[in-house]
């Protein structure tokens, strides 16, 4: 019985530590942002490419085919306010490039796209 008590005394703090860590991770606000792209035109979008980074990382996301009046939400592991580059290619051959959301600290944003 003394061995069982010793194991219990060692195991309970470990379990409490693991549960506390898991609860802290689940309740923490995730860094990053959710950007919804809405095709506000009558022309299909062939692709949307996002390029973003910081001093430590560089990332790209490519979303394909977005019908007129359709929306798609992309999750970026990027700090709000830093901005990111967007290149949009429309089905009729037109292209659009811009820097989006520089200085905007919101974590959830909708961008309307039209050539």
Helices and strands as residue ranges (DSSP letters): H 2-27, E 33-39, E 45-53, E 58-66, E 71-76, E 82-90, E 95-102, E 108-113
